[in-house]
Amino acid sequence: MRAKDVCLAVGVDPTPKHVEGARARLKRMVTRKILTEDEPGIFTLIPKRT
């Protein structure tokens, strides 16, 4: 999912300011091993281990 799509999903205006903020938060989640960024700008959840 792209940062712009995340903004639209949570009901935030997809202006460049909000999209860049969302992208920064998504990148932070990648470093915390919550998301992966398989392709530049495409974020996905990491499957839970059981």
Rosetta blueprint (number, residue, H / E / L):
1 M L
2 R L
3 A H
4 K H
5 D H
6 V H
7 C H
8 L H
9 A H
10 V H
11 G L
12 V L
13 D L
14 P L
15 T L
16 P H
17 K H
18 H H
19 V H
20 E H
21 G H
22 A H
23 R H
24 A H
25 R H
26 L H
27 K H
28 R H
29 M H
30 V H
31 T H
32 R L
33 K L
34 I L
35 L E
36 T E
37 E E
38 D E
39 E E
40 P L
41 G L
42 I E
43 F E
44 T E
45 L E
46 I L
47 P L
48 K L
49 R L
50 T L
